[in-house]
Amino acid sequence: MAPTQKKSAAHNHAHCVSRALATAETVCAEKQAQFTPLRRRVLEIVWRQHEPIGAYEILAELAKDREKAAPPSVYRALDFLRDVGLVHRLDSLNAFLGCDHPQTDHSEQFLVCGRCHRVAEIADSVLTRSILGRMRALGFQPGQSRVEIKAICSRCAAAH
């Protein structure tokens, strides 16, 4: 299931958060990267719901537990989490989203609802190969790639 699809009433969100934190411990150990308490707390805030969250929303939440929470600290923690593959940055929403499968190498492909901002991550190897092929054919070198496709989710479509 994509990270931001709404869960059923029986969904145990605490399990999602604890699973994400346990996976983060493993990923950081494998990459010999320090998973500091601040980075852990920022990841926990990102995972508190299955929806994208902005850096200043993270800062506001962090300020509830930490007296000296500051934007540079949040941005550094988010950069670290993104670099090790634990979160994705969604440029179109200027927000961050927890990665459901950080231990697998994958392209960042997202469907973003233009109305409610619901996000679904897709990992389509055919789409990735197609984009890379066209990129090379046009003389471009692959860099950090992220595909964000604006669409309307089924909930919003049904509501209109």
N, C-alpha and C positions, 0 to 999 in steps of 0.2 A: 504494500500500500504506500502511496506517495506520502511524504512527510506532512503535508498540510491538508490532506483530506480529513474532513470532520469524522470523528470516531463515534461509534455507537455509544449508547448510554452505559453499556457494560465495559467500555474501554477502560483499562487500568493505566491512566496516564503516568502515574508514579513509576510504573514498570518501564515505560518508555524512557523516562528521564534516567532511571538507575541503569538501564541497559546502555544508553548513550554515554553515561559517565564511565561505566566499566569498559566500554569499547575504547573510549578516549584514553584511559589508563594504558590499555594494551597498545594502541597506536603510538602513543608517546614513548612508551618503553621500547617498542620496535625501532622507532626513529631516533632513539636516544635524545628525546626532547623533554624539557622540564614542563610538567603539568602542574603549575603552581596553584595555590589556593584561589588566587584571583582569576586565573584562566578557567579553572574548574567552575567557579561561581558564574562567570560570564556564560560558559557553555550551558550550565544549568538554567540560566535565565532564557537563553535562546530556545532551549527545549521545553520551557514551561508550558508551551502550547504548540500546536502544530501549524503555526502561522508565522510569516515573516515578521521580524521585529527590527526597528531602527536603533541605531547606536544610542540616541538620546533616551529612548525608552529603556534600553538596557542600563544606561547611566542612572536614570531615575529609580529603577528597581534596585540597583547596586547601592545607591545612596541610602536606602532603608537599612542596610546592614553595615555599611562602611561610612564612617564620618568623612573621610577624605577622598571620596570617589571623584575622579576627574576625567574629562573627555580623553586626554592622551592615554591614560591607563586603559580605558575601554577600547580605544582604537588599537593600541598595541596588542591587547589580548585577542581582539578579533582578527588582527593580521596573523598572529601566531596560529589561531584556530583554523583560519583559512589556509595558511601555508601547509599545515599538517593534514588538511583534508577533512576536518571535523565540521566545518560550516561552509556554506556557500554564500556569496554576496550576490544579491539581485540588483543589478544596476537600475532597472526600470522602476523599482520601488525604493531604492536607496535603503535596503534592508538586508537582514541576514536570516539564514535558515539552517537548521541543523541538518547534517548529511546522514541519511539512513544507512549508507553502506560505505563508510570511509576506508575500509580495508581493501576495497577493490578499486582499481584504476578505471575511471570512467569519465566521459565527457559530461560537461554540465549542460543539460538541456531542460528547459522549464516551459510549462504552459502557465501563463499568468492571466487571471480573469481581470479584464479591464474595468469591471464594475466593483466587485467585492475584494479584489486582490488575493483571492485564493490562489495557491500555487500547487502545481503537481510536477514533481521531478520525473523526467523520463530518461531512460538510458537506452537509446536506440543505436546499435552498432552500425546498422545500414545507413542511417542518417549521418552518423559520424564519418563513415568511409566516404560517403557522397560529398560531404562538405570538404573533407581533406583533399579528395580527388580534384574537385573544382578549384580549390585554393591553389594547389600545385599547378594545375593546368593554366591558371591565370598568372602564375609567377609569384605567388605569395608563399611565404614560409609560415608554418603553423606557429602560433604563439599561445598564450593562455586563451582558450576559447570558451565561450559561454553563449548558448543560444537561448534567448527569451522570446517566446512567441505569445503575443497578446491574443487572447481569445475570450469567449464568454463561457463560464462554467455552466453545467446543466442546471444548477440551482437558480442562478440568475436568469438563465434563458426561460426556465419554467415560471419564474416570478414576473416576467414581462410578457 
